[in-house]
Amino acid sequence: MDSPYPDNKIKNIAKLERIYLLKEFYNLKLGLDLFNFNADLSKQNKQMGMWLFVWKENKRAVNFYKKMGLLLLDAMILKSLKLIQTQTIRCF
């Protein structure tokens, strides 16, 4: 809770680290349940929204977070890993 993302003025915002599921649990709506649980918990703790980093090449995850109402904001290059992550945010 209260984990502002870089270069943003919103102070009371929660960071969602990520949601991972094993393939055998895909299509069971568990990701939706976990996301909604975290969104509800954030709201109960008076957070203005949630944010996270997601690897932009992980189309399944990007589509899931978009479907959940998160907006893609920015891209960040992790030089040591040579990966590009996209910053996403959802305000309640």
PDB file of N, CA, C and O in Angstrom, chain B, residues numbered from 101:
ATOM      1  N   MET B 101       0.838  -1.167   0.000  1.00  0.00           N
ATOM      2  CA  MET B 101       0.000   0.000   0.000  1.00  0.00           C
ATOM      3  C   MET B 101       0.893   1.244   0.000  1.00  0.00           C
ATOM      4  O   MET B 101       2.056   1.203   0.403  1.00  0.00           O
ATOM      5  N   ASP B 102       0.319   2.324  -0.456  1.00  0.00           N
ATOM      6  CA  ASP B 102       1.049   3.592  -0.525  1.00  0.00           C
ATOM      7  C   ASP B 102       2.413   3.428  -1.179  1.00  0.00           C
ATOM      8  O   ASP B 102       3.441   3.779  -0.600  1.00  0.00           O
ATOM      9  N   SER B 103       2.408   2.889  -2.394  1.00  0.00           N
ATOM     10  CA  SER B 103       3.638   2.676  -3.158  1.00  0.00           C
ATOM     11  C   SER B 103       3.573   3.459  -4.459  1.00  0.00           C
ATOM     12  O   SER B 103       3.278   2.889  -5.509  1.00  0.00           O
ATOM     13  N   PRO B 104       3.848   4.775  -4.402  1.00  0.00           N
ATOM     14  CA  PRO B 104       3.748   5.564  -5.627  1.00  0.00           C
ATOM     15  C   PRO B 104       4.714   5.073  -6.694  1.00  0.00           C
ATOM     16  O   PRO B 104       5.827   4.645  -6.390  1.00  0.00           O
ATOM     17  N   TYR B 105       4.284   5.140  -7.926  1.00  0.00           N
ATOM     18  CA  TYR B 105       5.180   4.750  -9.007  1.00  0.00           C
ATOM     19  C   TYR B 105       5.976   5.971  -9.439  1.00  0.00           C
ATOM     20  O   TYR B 105       5.570   7.100  -9.163  1.00  0.00           O
ATOM     21  N   PRO B 106       7.103   5.765 -10.112  1.00  0.00           N
ATOM     22  CA  PRO B 106       8.011   6.867 -10.442  1.00  0.00           C
ATOM     23  C   PRO B 106       7.327   7.992 -11.213  1.00  0.00           C
ATOM     24  O   PRO B 106       6.485   7.757 -12.080  1.00  0.00           O
ATOM     25  N   ASP B 107       7.712   9.213 -10.875  1.00  0.00           N
ATOM     26  CA  ASP B 107       7.254  10.423 -11.577  1.00  0.00           C
ATOM     27  C   ASP B 107       5.753  10.608 -11.545  1.00  0.00           C
ATOM     28  O   ASP B 107       5.182  11.110 -12.512  1.00  0.00           O
ATOM     29  N   ASN B 108       5.104  10.225 -10.479  1.00  0.00           N
ATOM     30  CA  ASN B 108       3.667  10.444 -10.362  1.00  0.00           C
ATOM     31  C   ASN B 108       3.372  11.128  -9.046  1.00  0.00           C
ATOM     32  O   ASN B 108       4.064  10.907  -8.052  1.00  0.00           O
ATOM     33  N   LYS B 109       2.356  11.948  -9.041  1.00  0.00           N
ATOM     34  CA  LYS B 109       1.988  12.714  -7.853  1.00  0.00           C
ATOM     35  C   LYS B 109       1.014  11.982  -6.942  1.00  0.00           C
ATOM     36  O   LYS B 109       0.794  12.405  -5.807  1.00  0.00           O
ATOM     37  N   ILE B 110       0.429  10.893  -7.423  1.00  0.00           N
ATOM     38  CA  ILE B 110      -0.511  10.136  -6.598  1.00  0.00           C
ATOM     39  C   ILE B 110       0.283   9.391  -5.532  1.00  0.00           C
ATOM     40  O   ILE B 110       1.147   8.574  -5.851  1.00  0.00           O
ATOM     41  N   LYS B 111      -0.010   9.674  -4.276  1.00  0.00           N
ATOM     42  CA  LYS B 111       0.752   9.065  -3.173  1.00  0.00           C
ATOM     43  C   LYS B 111       0.085   7.802  -2.639  1.00  0.00           C
ATOM     44  O   LYS B 111       0.773   6.828  -2.334  1.00  0.00           O
ATOM     45  N   ASN B 112      -1.222   7.800  -2.523  1.00  0.00           N
ATOM     46  CA  ASN B 112      -1.915   6.642  -1.940  1.00  0.00           C
ATOM     47  C   ASN B 112      -2.383   5.711  -3.059  1.00  0.00           C
ATOM     48  O   ASN B 112      -3.549   5.704  -3.455  1.00  0.00           O
ATOM     49  N   ILE B 113      -1.433   4.938  -3.542  1.00  0.00           N
ATOM     50  CA  ILE B 113      -1.697   3.991  -4.628  1.00  0.00           C
ATOM     51  C   ILE B 113      -0.943   2.699  -4.311  1.00  0.00           C
ATOM     52  O   ILE B 113       0.188   2.739  -3.828  1.00  0.00           O
ATOM     53  N   ALA B 114      -1.565   1.567  -4.579  1.00  0.00           N
ATOM     54  CA  ALA B 114      -0.982   0.268  -4.249  1.00  0.00           C
ATOM     55  C   ALA B 114      -0.242  -0.309  -5.454  1.00  0.00           C
ATOM     56  O   ALA B 114      -0.676  -0.154  -6.595  1.00  0.00           O
ATOM     57  N   LYS B 115       0.872  -0.972  -5.185  1.00  0.00           N
ATOM     58  CA  LYS B 115       1.613  -1.653  -6.243  1.00  0.00           C
ATOM     59  C   LYS B 115       1.241  -3.131  -6.220  1.00  0.00           C
ATOM     60  O   LYS B 115       1.364  -3.798  -5.192  1.00  0.00           O
ATOM     61  N   LEU B 116       0.789  -3.630  -7.356  1.00  0.00           N
ATOM     62  CA  LEU B 116       0.501  -5.047  -7.525  1.00  0.00           C
ATOM     63  C   LEU B 116       1.746  -5.669  -8.145  1.00  0.00           C
ATOM     64  O   LEU B 116       2.116  -5.317  -9.265  1.00  0.00           O
ATOM     65  N   GLU B 117       2.381  -6.565  -7.453  1.00  0.00           N
ATOM     66  CA  GLU B 117       3.637  -7.120  -7.962  1.00  0.00           C
ATOM     67  C   GLU B 117       3.428  -7.924  -9.235  1.00  0.00           C
ATOM     68  O   GLU B 117       4.184  -7.731 -10.188  1.00  0.00           O
ATOM     69  N   ARG B 118       2.492  -8.775  -9.302  1.00  0.00           N
ATOM     70  CA  ARG B 118       2.118  -9.535 -10.491  1.00  0.00           C
ATOM     71  C   ARG B 118       1.201 -10.674 -10.058  1.00  0.00           C
ATOM     72  O   ARG B 118       1.136 -11.032  -8.882  1.00  0.00           O
ATOM     73  N   ILE B 119       0.512 -11.218 -11.014  1.00  0.00           N
ATOM     74  CA  ILE B 119      -0.315 -12.397 -10.772  1.00  0.00           C
ATOM     75  C   ILE B 119       0.208 -13.494 -11.695  1.00  0.00           C
ATOM     76  O   ILE B 119       0.234 -13.324 -12.914  1.00  0.00           O
ATOM     77  N   TYR B 120       0.614 -14.594 -11.125  1.00  0.00           N
ATOM     78  CA  TYR B 120       1.104 -15.729 -11.903  1.00  0.00           C
ATOM     79  C   TYR B 120       0.207 -16.933 -11.675  1.00  0.00           C
ATOM     80  O   TYR B 120      -0.192 -17.214 -10.545  1.00  0.00           O
ATOM     81  N   LEU B 121      -0.108 -17.641 -12.749  1.00  0.00           N
ATOM     82  CA  LEU B 121      -0.864 -18.888 -12.667  1.00  0.00           C
ATOM     83  C   LEU B 121      -0.156 -19.944 -13.497  1.00  0.00           C
ATOM     84  O   LEU B 121       0.406 -19.641 -14.549  1.00  0.00           O
ATOM     85  N   LEU B 122      -0.182 -21.165 -13.030  1.00  0.00           N
ATOM     86  CA  LEU B 122       0.307 -22.285 -13.843  1.00  0.00           C
ATOM     87  C   LEU B 122      -0.682 -22.515 -14.986  1.00  0.00           C
ATOM     88  O   LEU B 122      -1.877 -22.259 -14.840  1.00  0.00           O
ATOM     89  N   LYS B 123      -0.182 -22.995 -16.112  1.00  0.00           N
ATOM     90  CA  LYS B 123      -1.035 -23.177 -17.295  1.00  0.00           C
ATOM     91  C   LYS B 123      -2.259 -24.038 -17.028  1.00  0.00           C
ATOM     92  O   LYS B 123      -3.318 -23.808 -17.612  1.00  0.00           O
ATOM     93  N   GLU B 124      -2.125 -25.018 -16.160  1.00  0.00           N
ATOM     94  CA  GLU B 124      -3.286 -25.879 -15.902  1.00  0.00           C
ATOM     95  C   GLU B 124      -4.411 -25.152 -15.164  1.00  0.00           C
ATOM     96  O   GLU B 124      -5.515 -25.682 -15.034  1.00  0.00           O
ATOM     97  N   PHE B 125      -4.129 -23.932 -14.681  1.00  0.00           N
ATOM     98  CA  PHE B 125      -5.157 -23.148 -13.999  1.00  0.00           C
ATOM     99  C   PHE B 125      -5.679 -22.001 -14.857  1.00  0.00           C
ATOM    100  O   PHE B 125      -6.505 -21.214 -14.393  1.00  0.00           O
ATOM    101  N   TYR B 126      -5.206 -21.891 -16.114  1.00  0.00           N
ATOM    102  CA  TYR B 126      -5.729 -20.883 -17.029  1.00  0.00           C
ATOM    103  C   TYR B 126      -7.212 -21.174 -17.288  1.00  0.00           C
ATOM    104  O   TYR B 126      -7.655 -22.317 -17.178  1.00  0.00           O
ATOM    105  N   ASN B 127      -7.951 -20.159 -17.623  1.00  0.00           N
ATOM    106  CA  ASN B 127      -9.364 -20.245 -18.010  1.00  0.00           C
ATOM    107  C   ASN B 127     -10.292 -20.695 -16.883  1.00  0.00           C
ATOM    108  O   ASN B 127     -11.418 -21.122 -17.138  1.00  0.00           O
ATOM    109  N   LEU B 128      -9.818 -20.598 -15.627  1.00  0.00           N
ATOM    110  CA  LEU B 128     -10.674 -20.918 -14.486  1.00  0.00           C
ATOM    111  C   LEU B 128     -11.130 -19.658 -13.746  1.00  0.00           C
ATOM    112  O   LEU B 128     -11.787 -19.740 -12.709  1.00  0.00           O
ATOM    113  N   LYS B 129     -10.772 -18.488 -14.295  1.00  0.00           N
ATOM    114  CA  LYS B 129     -11.126 -17.187 -13.711  1.00  0.00           C
ATOM    115  C   LYS B 129     -10.411 -16.917 -12.393  1.00  0.00           C
ATOM    116  O   LYS B 129     -10.826 -16.043 -11.632  1.00  0.00           O
ATOM    117  N   LEU B 130      -9.330 -17.666 -12.112  1.00  0.00           N
ATOM    118  CA  LEU B 130      -8.580 -17.448 -10.875  1.00  0.00           C
ATOM    119  C   LEU B 130      -7.822 -16.124 -10.924  1.00  0.00           C
ATOM    120  O   LEU B 130      -7.714 -15.440  -9.906  1.00  0.00           O
ATOM    121  N   GLY B 131      -7.302 -15.755 -12.082  1.00  0.00           N
ATOM    122  CA  GLY B 131      -6.625 -14.470 -12.227  1.00  0.00           C
ATOM    123  C   GLY B 131      -7.575 -13.324 -11.935  1.00  0.00           C
ATOM    124  O   GLY B 131      -7.211 -12.358 -11.263  1.00  0.00           O
ATOM    125  N   LEU B 132      -8.791 -13.436 -12.441  1.00  0.00           N
ATOM    126  CA  LEU B 132      -9.823 -12.431 -12.181  1.00  0.00           C
ATOM    127  C   LEU B 132     -10.121 -12.347 -10.691  1.00  0.00           C
ATOM    128  O   LEU B 132     -10.206 -11.254 -10.132  1.00  0.00           O
ATOM    129  N   ASP B 133     -10.280 -13.499 -10.048  1.00  0.00           N
ATOM    130  CA  ASP B 133     -10.558 -13.519  -8.604  1.00  0.00           C
ATOM    131  C   ASP B 133      -9.416 -12.890  -7.812  1.00  0.00           C
ATOM    132  O   ASP B 133      -9.655 -12.109  -6.890  1.00  0.00           O
ATOM    133  N   LEU B 134      -8.176 -13.226  -8.165  1.00  0.00           N
ATOM    134  CA  LEU B 134      -7.023 -12.667  -7.459  1.00  0.00           C
ATOM    135  C   LEU B 134      -6.915 -11.161  -7.689  1.00  0.00           C
ATOM    136  O   LEU B 134      -6.634 -10.404  -6.760  1.00  0.00           O
ATOM    137  N   PHE B 135      -7.138 -10.738  -8.917  1.00  0.00           N
ATOM    138  CA  PHE B 135      -7.086  -9.304  -9.215  1.00  0.00           C
ATOM    139  C   PHE B 135      -8.158  -8.563  -8.429  1.00  0.00           C
ATOM    140  O   PHE B 135      -7.871  -7.549  -7.794  1.00  0.00           O
ATOM    141  N   ASN B 136      -9.385  -9.058  -8.467  1.00  0.00           N
ATOM    142  CA  ASN B 136     -10.486  -8.391  -7.763  1.00  0.00           C
ATOM    143  C   ASN B 136     -10.265  -8.371  -6.259  1.00  0.00           C
ATOM    144  O   ASN B 136     -10.601  -7.389  -5.597  1.00  0.00           O
ATOM    145  N   PHE B 137      -9.704  -9.439  -5.712  1.00  0.00           N
ATOM    146  CA  PHE B 137      -9.387  -9.468  -4.278  1.00  0.00           C
ATOM    147  C   PHE B 137      -8.422  -8.331  -3.939  1.00  0.00           C
ATOM    148  O   PHE B 137      -8.623  -7.610  -2.962  1.00  0.00           O
ATOM    149  N   ASN B 138      -7.363  -8.174  -4.761  1.00  0.00           N
ATOM    150  CA  ASN B 138      -6.378  -7.127  -4.518  1.00  0.00           C
ATOM    151  C   ASN B 138      -6.968  -5.735  -4.734  1.00  0.00           C
ATOM    152  O   ASN B 138      -6.639  -4.809  -3.992  1.00  0.00           O
ATOM    153  N   ALA B 139      -7.828  -5.570  -5.730  1.00  0.00           N
ATOM    154  CA  ALA B 139      -8.480  -4.285  -5.959  1.00  0.00           C
ATOM    155  C   ALA B 139      -9.370  -3.925  -4.768  1.00  0.00           C
ATOM    156  O   ALA B 139      -9.354  -2.785  -4.303  1.00  0.00           O
ATOM    157  N   ASP B 140     -10.139  -4.886  -4.277  1.00  0.00           N
ATOM    158  CA  ASP B 140     -11.008  -4.639  -3.117  1.00  0.00           C
ATOM    159  C   ASP B 140     -10.186  -4.301  -1.878  1.00  0.00           C
ATOM    160  O   ASP B 140     -10.537  -3.389  -1.130  1.00  0.00           O
ATOM    161  N   LEU B 141      -9.102  -5.027  -1.659  1.00  0.00           N
ATOM    162  CA  LEU B 141      -8.226  -4.770  -0.522  1.00  0.00           C
ATOM    163  C   LEU B 141      -7.620  -3.366  -0.613  1.00  0.00           C
ATOM    164  O   LEU B 141      -7.511  -2.663   0.392  1.00  0.00           O
ATOM    165  N   SER B 142      -7.235  -2.973  -1.807  1.00  0.00           N
ATOM    166  CA  SER B 142      -6.684  -1.625  -2.016  1.00  0.00           C
ATOM    167  C   SER B 142      -7.721  -0.555  -1.701  1.00  0.00           C
ATOM    168  O   SER B 142      -7.418   0.444  -1.048  1.00  0.00           O
ATOM    169  N   LYS B 143      -8.947  -0.771  -2.172  1.00  0.00           N
ATOM    170  CA  LYS B 143     -10.022   0.191  -1.904  1.00  0.00           C
ATOM    171  C   LYS B 143     -10.298   0.301  -0.405  1.00  0.00           C
ATOM    172  O   LYS B 143     -10.482   1.399   0.119  1.00  0.00           O
ATOM    173  N   GLN B 144     -10.325  -0.858   0.287  1.00  0.00           N
ATOM    174  CA  GLN B 144     -10.575  -0.862   1.735  1.00  0.00           C
ATOM    175  C   GLN B 144      -9.497  -0.091   2.487  1.00  0.00           C
ATOM    176  O   GLN B 144      -9.748   0.446   3.566  1.00  0.00           O
ATOM    177  N   ASN B 145      -8.304  -0.037   1.920  1.00  0.00           N
ATOM    178  CA  ASN B 145      -7.191   0.676   2.546  1.00  0.00           C
ATOM    179  C   ASN B 145      -7.021   2.078   1.974  1.00  0.00           C
ATOM    180  O   ASN B 145      -5.952   2.681   2.068  1.00  0.00           O
ATOM    181  N   LYS B 146      -8.098   2.580   1.381  1.00  0.00           N
ATOM    182  CA  LYS B 146      -8.175   3.957   0.890  1.00  0.00           C
ATOM    183  C   LYS B 146      -7.101   4.306  -0.147  1.00  0.00           C
ATOM    184  O   LYS B 146      -6.568   5.416  -0.159  1.00  0.00           O
ATOM    185  N   GLN B 147      -6.800   3.347  -1.005  1.00  0.00           N
ATOM    186  CA  GLN B 147      -5.877   3.588  -2.104  1.00  0.00           C
ATOM    187  C   GLN B 147      -6.660   4.158  -3.280  1.00  0.00           C
ATOM    188  O   GLN B 147      -7.825   3.815  -3.480  1.00  0.00           O
ATOM    189  N   MET B 148      -6.025   5.023  -4.052  1.00  0.00           N
ATOM    190  CA  MET B 148      -6.665   5.649  -5.213  1.00  0.00           C
ATOM    191  C   MET B 148      -6.651   4.724  -6.430  1.00  0.00           C
ATOM    192  O   MET B 148      -7.393   4.944  -7.387  1.00  0.00           O
ATOM    193  N   GLY B 149      -5.823   3.708  -6.395  1.00  0.00           N
ATOM    194  CA  GLY B 149      -5.720   2.791  -7.516  1.00  0.00           C
ATOM    195  C   GLY B 149      -4.606   1.788  -7.298  1.00  0.00           C
ATOM    196  O   GLY B 149      -4.065   1.672  -6.199  1.00  0.00           O
ATOM    197  N   MET B 150      -4.269   1.067  -8.349  1.00  0.00           N
ATOM    198  CA  MET B 150      -3.180   0.077  -8.312  1.00  0.00           C
ATOM    199  C   MET B 150      -2.310   0.286  -9.544  1.00  0.00           C
ATOM    200  O   MET B 150      -2.770   0.790 -10.569  1.00  0.00           O
ATOM    201  N   TRP B 151      -1.047  -0.109  -9.428  1.00  0.00           N
ATOM    202  CA  TRP B 151      -0.153  -0.049 -10.575  1.00  0.00           C
ATOM    203  C   TRP B 151       0.789  -1.244 -10.532  1.00  0.00           C
ATOM    204  O   TRP B 151       0.957  -1.881  -9.492  1.00  0.00           O
ATOM    205  N   LEU B 152       1.400  -1.538 -11.678  1.00  0.00           N
ATOM    206  CA  LEU B 152       2.350  -2.641 -11.763  1.00  0.00           C
ATOM    207  C   LEU B 152       3.197  -2.486 -13.018  1.00  0.00           C
ATOM    208  O   LEU B 152       2.893  -1.684 -13.901  1.00  0.00           O
ATOM    209  N   PHE B 153       4.256  -3.267 -13.074  1.00  0.00           N
ATOM    210  CA  PHE B 153       5.039  -3.412 -14.289  1.00  0.00           C
ATOM    211  C   PHE B 153       4.664  -4.751 -14.909  1.00  0.00           C
ATOM    212  O   PHE B 153       4.436  -5.730 -14.199  1.00  0.00           O
ATOM    213  N   VAL B 154       4.602  -4.788 -16.233  1.00  0.00           N
ATOM    214  CA  VAL B 154       4.338  -6.040 -16.944  1.00  0.00           C
ATOM    215  C   VAL B 154       5.246  -6.084 -18.163  1.00  0.00           C
ATOM    216  O   VAL B 154       5.461  -5.061 -18.814  1.00  0.00           O
ATOM    217  N   TRP B 155       5.777  -7.251 -18.476  1.00  0.00           N
ATOM    218  CA  TRP B 155       6.621  -7.418 -19.647  1.00  0.00           C
ATOM    219  C   TRP B 155       5.746  -7.246 -20.879  1.00  0.00           C
ATOM    220  O   TRP B 155       4.782  -7.989 -21.064  1.00  0.00           O
ATOM    221  N   LYS B 156       6.074  -6.270 -21.724  1.00  0.00           N
ATOM    222  CA  LYS B 156       5.170  -5.937 -22.825  1.00  0.00           C
ATOM    223  C   LYS B 156       5.044  -7.047 -23.859  1.00  0.00           C
ATOM    224  O   LYS B 156       4.079  -7.057 -24.622  1.00  0.00           O
ATOM    225  N   GLU B 157       5.984  -7.976 -23.908  1.00  0.00           N
ATOM    226  CA  GLU B 157       5.892  -9.098 -24.843  1.00  0.00           C
ATOM    227  C   GLU B 157       4.993 -10.222 -24.324  1.00  0.00           C
ATOM    228  O   GLU B 157       4.674 -11.150 -25.067  1.00  0.00           O
ATOM    229  N   ASN B 158       4.590 -10.147 -23.077  1.00  0.00           N
ATOM    230  CA  ASN B 158       3.680 -11.137 -22.510  1.00  0.00           C
ATOM    231  C   ASN B 158       2.251 -10.693 -22.856  1.00  0.00           C
ATOM    232  O   ASN B 158       1.552 -10.103 -22.032  1.00  0.00           O
ATOM    233  N   LYS B 159       1.850 -10.983 -24.062  1.00  0.00           N
ATOM    234  CA  LYS B 159       0.567 -10.503 -24.591  1.00  0.00           C
ATOM    235  C   LYS B 159      -0.618 -10.974 -23.747  1.00  0.00           C
ATOM    236  O   LYS B 159      -1.592 -10.241 -23.573  1.00  0.00           O
ATOM    237  N   ARG B 160      -0.533 -12.179 -23.234  1.00  0.00           N
ATOM    238  CA  ARG B 160      -1.622 -12.703 -22.406  1.00  0.00           C
ATOM    239  C   ARG B 160      -1.807 -11.832 -21.163  1.00  0.00           C
ATOM    240  O   ARG B 160      -2.930 -11.475 -20.809  1.00  0.00           O
ATOM    241  N   ALA B 161      -0.694 -11.494 -20.502  1.00  0.00           N
ATOM    242  CA  ALA B 161      -0.763 -10.653 -19.303  1.00  0.00           C
ATOM    243  C   ALA B 161      -1.204  -9.235 -19.650  1.00  0.00           C
ATOM    244  O   ALA B 161      -2.054  -8.669 -18.964  1.00  0.00           O
ATOM    245  N   VAL B 162      -0.640  -8.659 -20.702  1.00  0.00           N
ATOM    246  CA  VAL B 162      -1.010  -7.301 -21.113  1.00  0.00           C
ATOM    247  C   VAL B 162      -2.501  -7.235 -21.407  1.00  0.00           C
ATOM    248  O   VAL B 162      -3.179  -6.305 -20.969  1.00  0.00           O
ATOM    249  N   ASN B 163      -3.013  -8.209 -22.141  1.00  0.00           N
ATOM    250  CA  ASN B 163      -4.450  -8.229 -22.458  1.00  0.00           C
ATOM    251  C   ASN B 163      -5.299  -8.389 -21.206  1.00  0.00           C
ATOM    252  O   ASN B 163      -6.354  -7.768 -21.081  1.00  0.00           O
ATOM    253  N   PHE B 164      -4.838  -9.224 -20.277  1.00  0.00           N
ATOM    254  CA  PHE B 164      -5.571  -9.416 -19.023  1.00  0.00           C
ATOM    255  C   PHE B 164      -5.659  -8.098 -18.259  1.00  0.00           C
ATOM    256  O   PHE B 164      -6.741  -7.702 -17.824  1.00  0.00           O
ATOM    257  N   TYR B 165      -4.519  -7.418 -18.094  1.00  0.00           N
ATOM    258  CA  TYR B 165      -4.522  -6.171 -17.330  1.00  0.00           C
ATOM    259  C   TYR B 165      -5.328  -5.077 -18.031  1.00  0.00           C
ATOM    260  O   TYR B 165      -5.976  -4.265 -17.370  1.00  0.00           O
ATOM    261  N   LYS B 166      -5.290  -5.052 -19.354  1.00  0.00           N
ATOM    262  CA  LYS B 166      -6.128  -4.090 -20.090  1.00  0.00           C
ATOM    263  C   LYS B 166      -7.605  -4.392 -19.835  1.00  0.00           C
ATOM    264  O   LYS B 166      -8.404  -3.484 -19.605  1.00  0.00           O
ATOM    265  N   LYS B 167      -7.955  -5.671 -19.878  1.00  0.00           N
ATOM    266  CA  LYS B 167      -9.338  -6.092 -19.635  1.00  0.00           C
ATOM    267  C   LYS B 167      -9.788  -5.693 -18.225  1.00  0.00           C
ATOM    268  O   LYS B 167     -10.967  -5.418 -18.001  1.00  0.00           O
ATOM    269  N   MET B 168      -8.851  -5.663 -17.284  1.00  0.00           N
ATOM    270  CA  MET B 168      -9.146  -5.285 -15.905  1.00  0.00           C
ATOM    271  C   MET B 168      -9.212  -3.771 -15.730  1.00  0.00           C
ATOM    272  O   MET B 168      -9.493  -3.281 -14.636  1.00  0.00           O
ATOM    273  N   GLY B 169      -8.955  -3.035 -16.807  1.00  0.00           N
ATOM    274  CA  GLY B 169      -9.091  -1.581 -16.753  1.00  0.00           C
ATOM    275  C   GLY B 169      -7.806  -0.823 -16.504  1.00  0.00           C
ATOM    276  O   GLY B 169      -7.841   0.391 -16.301  1.00  0.00           O
ATOM    277  N   LEU B 170      -6.675  -1.503 -16.514  1.00  0.00           N
ATOM    278  CA  LEU B 170      -5.414  -0.806 -16.338  1.00  0.00           C
ATOM    279  C   LEU B 170      -5.003  -0.149 -17.641  1.00  0.00           C
ATOM    280  O   LEU B 170      -5.226  -0.694 -18.722  1.00  0.00           O
ATOM    281  N   LEU B 171      -4.413   1.003 -17.533  1.00  0.00           N
ATOM    282  CA  LEU B 171      -3.944   1.752 -18.694  1.00  0.00           C
ATOM    283  C   LEU B 171      -2.444   1.572 -18.839  1.00  0.00           C
ATOM    284  O   LEU B 171      -1.710   1.639 -17.853  1.00  0.00           O
ATOM    285  N   LEU B 172      -1.986   1.346 -20.060  1.00  0.00           N
ATOM    286  CA  LEU B 172      -0.554   1.266 -20.307  1.00  0.00           C
ATOM    287  C   LEU B 172      -0.014   2.682 -20.329  1.00  0.00           C
ATOM    288  O   LEU B 172      -0.490   3.525 -21.090  1.00  0.00           O
ATOM    289  N   LEU B 173       0.987   2.944 -19.489  1.00  0.00           N
ATOM    290  CA  LEU B 173       1.492   4.298 -19.359  1.00  0.00           C
ATOM    291  C   LEU B 173       2.841   4.522 -20.001  1.00  0.00           C
ATOM    292  O   LEU B 173       3.022   5.485 -20.746  1.00  0.00           O
ATOM    293  N   ASP B 174       3.771   3.665 -19.730  1.00  0.00           N
ATOM    294  CA  ASP B 174       5.148   3.968 -20.067  1.00  0.00           C
ATOM    295  C   ASP B 174       5.899   2.664 -20.258  1.00  0.00           C
ATOM    296  O   ASP B 174       5.458   1.613 -19.792  1.00  0.00           O
ATOM    297  N   ALA B 175       7.017   2.729 -20.933  1.00  0.00           N
ATOM    298  CA  ALA B 175       7.869   1.557 -21.100  1.00  0.00           C
ATOM    299  C   ALA B 175       9.181   1.812 -20.380  1.00  0.00           C
ATOM    300  O   ALA B 175       9.683   2.936 -20.367  1.00  0.00           O
ATOM    301  N   MET B 176       9.729   0.782 -19.790  1.00  0.00           N
ATOM    302  CA  MET B 176      10.989   0.876 -19.079  1.00  0.00           C
ATOM    303  C   MET B 176      11.894  -0.242 -19.571  1.00  0.00           C
ATOM    304  O   MET B 176      11.469  -1.395 -19.654  1.00  0.00           O
ATOM    305  N   ILE B 177      13.105   0.081 -19.890  1.00  0.00           N
ATOM    306  CA  ILE B 177      14.048  -0.934 -20.345  1.00  0.00           C
ATOM    307  C   ILE B 177      14.919  -1.339 -19.171  1.00  0.00           C
ATOM    308  O   ILE B 177      15.561  -0.496 -18.544  1.00  0.00           O
ATOM    309  N   LEU B 178      14.938  -2.620 -18.877  1.00  0.00           N
ATOM    310  CA  LEU B 178      15.827  -3.157 -17.855  1.00  0.00           C
ATOM    311  C   LEU B 178      17.112  -3.578 -18.562  1.00  0.00           C
ATOM    312  O   LEU B 178      17.171  -4.648 -19.169  1.00  0.00           O
ATOM    313  N   LYS B 179      18.116  -2.753 -18.483  1.00  0.00           N
ATOM    314  CA  LYS B 179      19.318  -2.947 -19.283  1.00  0.00           C
ATOM    315  C   LYS B 179      20.025  -4.262 -18.980  1.00  0.00           C
ATOM    316  O   LYS B 179      20.520  -4.919 -19.895  1.00  0.00           O
ATOM    317  N   SER B 180      20.080  -4.654 -17.718  1.00  0.00           N
ATOM    318  CA  SER B 180      20.803  -5.870 -17.387  1.00  0.00           C
ATOM    319  C   SER B 180      20.122  -7.112 -17.960  1.00  0.00           C
ATOM    320  O   SER B 180      20.791  -8.097 -18.271  1.00  0.00           O
ATOM    321  N   LEU B 181      18.814  -7.069 -18.098  1.00  0.00           N
ATOM    322  CA  LEU B 181      18.067  -8.213 -18.625  1.00  0.00           C
ATOM    323  C   LEU B 181      17.649  -8.013 -20.077  1.00  0.00           C
ATOM    324  O   LEU B 181      17.187  -8.944 -20.737  1.00  0.00           O
ATOM    325  N   LYS B 182      17.817  -6.788 -20.564  1.00  0.00           N
ATOM    326  CA  LYS B 182      17.414  -6.432 -21.920  1.00  0.00           C
ATOM    327  C   LYS B 182      15.937  -6.738 -22.170  1.00  0.00           C
ATOM    328  O   LYS B 182      15.558  -7.244 -23.227  1.00  0.00           O
ATOM    329  N   LEU B 183      15.135  -6.424 -21.191  1.00  0.00           N
ATOM    330  CA  LEU B 183      13.688  -6.599 -21.298  1.00  0.00           C
ATOM    331  C   LEU B 183      13.029  -5.229 -21.278  1.00  0.00           C
ATOM    332  O   LEU B 183      13.566  -4.277 -20.713  1.00  0.00           O
ATOM    333  N   ILE B 184      11.893  -5.141 -21.883  1.00  0.00           N
ATOM    334  CA  ILE B 184      11.105  -3.918 -21.805  1.00  0.00           C
ATOM    335  C   ILE B 184       9.839  -4.230 -21.023  1.00  0.00           C
ATOM    336  O   ILE B 184       9.086  -5.144 -21.360  1.00  0.00           O
ATOM    337  N   GLN B 185       9.627  -3.454 -19.976  1.00  0.00           N
ATOM    338  CA  GLN B 185       8.411  -3.603 -19.191  1.00  0.00           C
ATOM    339  C   GLN B 185       7.550  -2.381 -19.408  1.00  0.00           C
ATOM    340  O   GLN B 185       8.052  -1.279 -19.630  1.00  0.00           O
ATOM    341  N   THR B 186       6.263  -2.586 -19.344  1.00  0.00           N
ATOM    342  CA  THR B 186       5.308  -1.494 -19.494  1.00  0.00           C
ATOM    343  C   THR B 186       4.684  -1.196 -18.143  1.00  0.00           C
ATOM    344  O   THR B 186       4.263  -2.101 -17.423  1.00  0.00           O
ATOM    345  N   GLN B 187       4.631   0.077 -17.811  1.00  0.00           N
ATOM    346  CA  GLN B 187       4.015   0.489 -16.566  1.00  0.00           C
ATOM    347  C   GLN B 187       2.520   0.638 -16.805  1.00  0.00           C
ATOM    348  O   GLN B 187       2.099   1.253 -17.785  1.00  0.00           O
ATOM    349  N   THR B 188       1.732   0.079 -15.919  1.00  0.00           N
ATOM    350  CA  THR B 188       0.282   0.163 -16.060  1.00  0.00           C
ATOM    351  C   THR B 188      -0.320   0.723 -14.779  1.00  0.00           C
ATOM    352  O   THR B 188       0.268   0.604 -13.704  1.00  0.00           O
ATOM    353  N   ILE B 189      -1.465   1.320 -14.894  1.00  0.00           N
ATOM    354  CA  ILE B 189      -2.142   1.882 -13.706  1.00  0.00           C
ATOM    355  C   ILE B 189      -3.647   1.757 -13.864  1.00  0.00           C
ATOM    356  O   ILE B 189      -4.188   1.783 -14.970  1.00  0.00           O
ATOM    357  N   ARG B 190      -4.300   1.622 -12.726  1.00  0.00           N
ATOM    358  CA  ARG B 190      -5.764   1.644 -12.686  1.00  0.00           C
ATOM    359  C   ARG B 190      -6.171   2.499 -11.501  1.00  0.00           C
ATOM    360  O   ARG B 190      -5.741   2.255 -10.374  1.00  0.00           O
ATOM    361  N   CYS B 191      -6.984   3.482 -11.751  1.00  0.00           N
ATOM    362  CA  CYS B 191      -7.527   4.288 -10.652  1.00  0.00           C
ATOM    363  C   CYS B 191      -8.974   3.865 -10.439  1.00  0.00           C
ATOM    364  O   CYS B 191      -9.692   3.531 -11.381  1.00  0.00           O
ATOM    365  N   PHE B 192      -9.377   3.890  -9.181  1.00  0.00           N
ATOM    366  CA  PHE B 192     -10.733   3.446  -8.834  1.00  0.00           C
ATOM    367  C   PHE B 192     -11.711   4.586  -8.989  1.00  0.00           C
ATOM    368  O   PHE B 192     -12.905   4.412  -8.744  1.00  0.00           O
TER     369      PHE B 192
END
